[in-house]
Amino acid sequence: MSLSKAFIEKQKRILLSEKDKLIGAIAKLKKYPDYGEQEDDNTLELIDYENNLTLEENLATTLEKIGLALKAIENGTYGTCCKCLQFIEKGRLEMMPFAEICSKCQKKPVKN
C-alpha cells in the first residue's frame, strides 16, 4: 500500500505547522523566568527553569523527528518503516506524522 500524493501533502502541511509551533515553544522555554526579587520568587524561577530544560529537550527531540519526516517526504521515503522497510500504517501516520517505524516493529521487544 502506497500513500497518495494528497495524503503526503496533507502530512507535510501538518508537519510544517507543528515545526513552527515547536520552534516558538522552545524559544519561550529558553527565556529565564522572572517572577520578582523575593527569595521565594528566585527559588520558583530556578525550579521552573530546570523543569523547562527537560521540556525543551523533549520538544527538541520531536522537532528533530519532524525534520527527518520532512526530509523523508523530499526523498520520497515518507511512510516507510526504518526497521523493516514496509509501509507504516496510514492511521499511525495520521496520529503521529513523524512516526519512523510501523506498529509491528514498535511492538517487537528490544534485543540486548
GROMACS elastic network, one bead per residue, 0.5 to 0.9 nm:
[ bonds ]
;  ai    aj funct       b0    kb
    1    87     6  0.69110   500
    1    89     6  0.89811   500
    2    79     6  0.83570   500
    2    87     6  0.71925   500
    3     6     6  0.83370   500
    3     7     6  0.64584   500
    3     8     6  0.67435   500
    3    78     6  0.86435   500
    3    79     6  0.74918   500
    3    87     6  0.86365   500
    3    90     6  0.76545   500
    4     7     6  0.51877   500
    4     8     6  0.63549   500
    4     9     6  0.86770   500
    5     8     6  0.51447   500
    5     9     6  0.61521   500
    5    10     6  0.86001   500
    6     9     6  0.51118   500
    6    10     6  0.61583   500
    6    11     6  0.86255   500
    7    10     6  0.50655   500
    7    11     6  0.61881   500
    7    12     6  0.85871   500
    8    11     6  0.50072   500
    8    12     6  0.60942   500
    8    13     6  0.87174   500
    8    73     6  0.73557   500
    8    78     6  0.78026   500
    8    79     6  0.87769   500
    9    13     6  0.63306   500
    9    14     6  0.86868   500
    9    73     6  0.87613   500
   10    13     6  0.52337   500
   10    14     6  0.63386   500
   10    15     6  0.86728   500
   11    14     6  0.50074   500
   11    15     6  0.60359   500
   11    16     6  0.85462   500
   11    93     6  0.81372   500
   11    94     6  0.76236   500
   11    97     6  0.63303   500
   11    98     6  0.89840   500
   12    15     6  0.50357   500
   12    16     6  0.60891   500
   12    17     6  0.85073   500
   12    69     6  0.84670   500
   12    70     6  0.66972   500
   12    73     6  0.74590   500
   12    97     6  0.84837   500
   13    16     6  0.51798   500
   13    17     6  0.61236   500
   13    18     6  0.85960   500
   14    17     6  0.51300   500
   14    18     6  0.61474   500
   14    19     6  0.85128   500
   14    97     6  0.76474   500
   15    18     6  0.50805   500
   15    19     6  0.60048   500
   15    20     6  0.86753   500
   15    66     6  0.62278   500
   15    67     6  0.84352   500
   15    69     6  0.78932   500
   15    70     6  0.71942   500
   15    97     6  0.67562   500
   15    98     6  0.75204   500
   16    20     6  0.63084   500
   16    21     6  0.87189   500
   16    66     6  0.81166   500
   16    67     6  0.89961   500
   16    70     6  0.80611   500
   17    20     6  0.52540   500
   17    21     6  0.63600   500
   17    22     6  0.87285   500
   18    21     6  0.50343   500
   18    22     6  0.60804   500
   18    23     6  0.85572   500
   18    63     6  0.82575   500
   18    66     6  0.80171   500
   19    22     6  0.51904   500
   19    23     6  0.61762   500
   19    24     6  0.86673   500
   19    62     6  0.87981   500
   19    63     6  0.61716   500
   19    66     6  0.67606   500
   19    67     6  0.80011   500
   20    23     6  0.51982   500
   20    24     6  0.63074   500
   20    25     6  0.86806   500
   21    24     6  0.51971   500
   21    25     6  0.61622   500
   21    26     6  0.86242   500
   22    26     6  0.59766   500
   22    27     6  0.84420   500
   22    59     6  0.64801   500
   22    60     6  0.78210   500
   22    62     6  0.82469   500
   22    63     6  0.66116   500
   23    26     6  0.52047   500
   23    27     6  0.61833   500
   23    28     6  0.87703   500
   23    59     6  0.85904   500
   23    60     6  0.84741   500
   23    63     6  0.78207   500
   24    27     6  0.51364   500
   24    28     6  0.63832   500
   24    29     6  0.87789   500
   25    28     6  0.51870   500
   25    29     6  0.62962   500
   25    30     6  0.88009   500
   25    56     6  0.82379   500
   25    59     6  0.81192   500
   26    29     6  0.50507   500
   26    30     6  0.62782   500
   26    55     6  0.85927   500
   26    56     6  0.57992   500
   26    57     6  0.88747   500
   26    59     6  0.69461   500
   26    60     6  0.75061   500
   27    30     6  0.52727   500
   27    31     6  0.70960   500
   27    56     6  0.89771   500
   28    31     6  0.57007   500
   28    32     6  0.88939   500
   29    32     6  0.75502   500
   29    33     6  0.86542   500
   29    49     6  0.79306   500
   29    52     6  0.58053   500
   29    53     6  0.74962   500
   29    55     6  0.81046   500
   29    56     6  0.65058   500
   30    49     6  0.84121   500
   30    52     6  0.77920   500
   30    53     6  0.79087   500
   30    56     6  0.78160   500
   31    34     6  0.89297   500
   31    49     6  0.83835   500
   32    45     6  0.74738   500
   32    46     6  0.84316   500
   32    48     6  0.86755   500
   32    49     6  0.62226   500
   33    44     6  0.87854   500
   33    45     6  0.54422   500
   33    46     6  0.80152   500
   33    48     6  0.73152   500
   33    49     6  0.66867   500
   34    37     6  0.83495   500
   34    41     6  0.78964   500
   34    42     6  0.78965   500
   34    45     6  0.63578   500
   35    38     6  0.84609   500
   35    41     6  0.54118   500
   35    42     6  0.72013   500
   35    44     6  0.78074   500
   35    45     6  0.65538   500
   36    39     6  0.85996   500
   36    40     6  0.87721   500
   36    41     6  0.55121   500
   36    42     6  0.70940   500
   36    45     6  0.88064   500
   37    40     6  0.83391   500
   37    41     6  0.62602   500
   37    42     6  0.66158   500
   38    41     6  0.50638   500
   38    42     6  0.63266   500
   38    43     6  0.87272   500
   39    42     6  0.50762   500
   39    43     6  0.62267   500
   39    44     6  0.86465   500
   40    43     6  0.50820   500
   40    44     6  0.61762   500
   40    45     6  0.85412   500
   41    44     6  0.51310   500
   41    45     6  0.60766   500
   41    46     6  0.86898   500
   42    46     6  0.62746   500
   42    47     6  0.86912   500
   43    46     6  0.52368   500
   43    47     6  0.62947   500
   43    48     6  0.86636   500
   44    47     6  0.50891   500
   44    48     6  0.60539   500
   44    49     6  0.84030   500
   45    48     6  0.52338   500
   45    49     6  0.59865   500
   45    50     6  0.86202   500
   46    49     6  0.50232   500
   46    50     6  0.61745   500
   46    51     6  0.85900   500
   47    50     6  0.52710   500
   47    51     6  0.62365   500
   47    52     6  0.85675   500
   48    51     6  0.50409   500
   48    52     6  0.59895   500
   48    53     6  0.86784   500
   49    53     6  0.63649   500
   50    53     6  0.51903   500
   50    54     6  0.69161   500
   50    55     6  0.89848   500
   51    54     6  0.54583   500
   51    55     6  0.64785   500
   51    56     6  0.86444   500
   52    56     6  0.58205   500
   52    57     6  0.85106   500
   53    57     6  0.62543   500
   53    58     6  0.87704   500
   54    57     6  0.51711   500
   54    58     6  0.64448   500
   54    59     6  0.87663   500
   55    58     6  0.51220   500
   55    59     6  0.62144   500
   55    60     6  0.85409   500
   56    59     6  0.51022   500
   56    60     6  0.60143   500
   56    61     6  0.85873   500
   57    60     6  0.50255   500
   57    61     6  0.62063   500
   57    62     6  0.87291   500
   58    61     6  0.51514   500
   58    62     6  0.63996   500
   58    63     6  0.86468   500
   59    62     6  0.50733   500
   59    63     6  0.60684   500
   59    64     6  0.85861   500
   60    64     6  0.61460   500
   60    65     6  0.86767   500
   61    64     6  0.50851   500
   61    65     6  0.63765   500
   61    66     6  0.87205   500
   62    65     6  0.50358   500
   62    66     6  0.62096   500
   62    67     6  0.86208   500
   62    98     6  0.81880   500
   63    66     6  0.50286   500
   63    67     6  0.62339   500
   63    68     6  0.87376   500
   64    67     6  0.50048   500
   64    68     6  0.63501   500
   64    69     6  0.87312   500
   65    68     6  0.50342   500
   65    69     6  0.62241   500
   65    70     6  0.86636   500
   65    98     6  0.58406   500
   65    99     6  0.78953   500
   65   100     6  0.81001   500
   66    69     6  0.50066   500
   66    70     6  0.61827   500
   66    71     6  0.85479   500
   66    97     6  0.78711   500
   66    98     6  0.53231   500
   66    99     6  0.87745   500
   67    70     6  0.51401   500
   67    71     6  0.61730   500
   67    72     6  0.85898   500
   67    98     6  0.84158   500
   68    71     6  0.50088   500
   68    72     6  0.61189   500
   68    73     6  0.86775   500
   68    98     6  0.76318   500
   68   100     6  0.86685   500
   69    73     6  0.62959   500
   69    74     6  0.87473   500
   69    77     6  0.88420   500
   69    78     6  0.64283   500
   69    79     6  0.84730   500
   69    97     6  0.76185   500
   69    98     6  0.52896   500
   69    99     6  0.77117   500
   69   100     6  0.77144   500
   70    73     6  0.50453   500
   70    74     6  0.64115   500
   70    75     6  0.87138   500
   70    78     6  0.78892   500
   70    98     6  0.83235   500
   71    74     6  0.50236   500
   71    75     6  0.61874   500
   71    76     6  0.85585   500
   71    77     6  0.85492   500
   71    78     6  0.81352   500
   72    76     6  0.59105   500
   72    79     6  0.80675   500
   72    80     6  0.87467   500
   73    76     6  0.51084   500
   73    77     6  0.60838   500
   73    79     6  0.84181   500
   74    77     6  0.77893   500
   74    78     6  0.80999   500
   75    78     6  0.75778   500
   76    79     6  0.89049   500
   77    80     6  0.58007   500
   78    81     6  0.86243   500
   78    87     6  0.88353   500
   78    88     6  0.88693   500
   78   100     6  0.86649   500
   79    86     6  0.84226   500
   79    87     6  0.56299   500
   79    88     6  0.51304   500
   79    89     6  0.77544   500
   79    90     6  0.79507   500
   79    93     6  0.72852   500
   79    97     6  0.88068   500
   79    98     6  0.88342   500
   79    99     6  0.77967   500
   79   100     6  0.74789   500
   79   101     6  0.83651   500
   79   102     6  0.85975   500
   80    83     6  0.87437   500
   80    84     6  0.83412   500
   80    85     6  0.55172   500
   80    86     6  0.56091   500
   80    88     6  0.56231   500
   80   100     6  0.73592   500
   80   101     6  0.73755   500
   80   102     6  0.79497   500
   81    84     6  0.57297   500
   81    86     6  0.54482   500
   81    87     6  0.58822   500
   81    88     6  0.56482   500
   81    99     6  0.83293   500
   81   100     6  0.56829   500
   81   102     6  0.54618   500
   81   105     6  0.81956   500
   82    85     6  0.55797   500
   82    86     6  0.82100   500
   82   100     6  0.59788   500
   82   101     6  0.57002   500
   82   102     6  0.83781   500
   83    86     6  0.82238   500
   83   100     6  0.84401   500
   83   101     6  0.64535   500
   83   102     6  0.82751   500
   83   105     6  0.69755   500
   84    87     6  0.86651   500
   84   101     6  0.80367   500
   84   102     6  0.81905   500
   84   105     6  0.72877   500
   85    88     6  0.87114   500
   85   101     6  0.86278   500
   85   102     6  0.89903   500
   86   101     6  0.88786   500
   86   102     6  0.76436   500
   87    90     6  0.84065   500
   87   101     6  0.86771   500
   87   102     6  0.70412   500
   88    91     6  0.85486   500
   88    92     6  0.69366   500
   88    93     6  0.69978   500
   88    99     6  0.79132   500
   88   100     6  0.79092   500
   88   101     6  0.64272   500
   88   103     6  0.73186   500
   89    92     6  0.52263   500
   89    93     6  0.64511   500
   89    94     6  0.87696   500
   89   102     6  0.64505   500
   89   103     6  0.74747   500
   90    93     6  0.50854   500
   90    94     6  0.61804   500
   90    95     6  0.87117   500
   91    95     6  0.62842   500
   91    96     6  0.85042   500
   92    95     6  0.51636   500
   92    96     6  0.59133   500
   92    97     6  0.75496   500
   92    99     6  0.73231   500
   92   102     6  0.76926   500
   92   103     6  0.75839   500
   93    98     6  0.69703   500
   93    99     6  0.61255   500
   94    97     6  0.56054   500
   95    99     6  0.87344   500
   96    99     6  0.54948   500
   97   100     6  0.88800   500
   99   102     6  0.76000   500
  101   104     6  0.81859   500
  101   105     6  0.62809   500
  101   106     6  0.64787   500
  102   105     6  0.54979   500
  102   106     6  0.62218   500
  102   107     6  0.88401   500
  103   107     6  0.61918   500
  103   108     6  0.87621   500
  104   107     6  0.53200   500
  104   108     6  0.65361   500
  105   108     6  0.51678   500
  105   109     6  0.85000   500
  106   109     6  0.80600   500
  107   110     6  0.89701   500
  108   111     6  0.89459   500
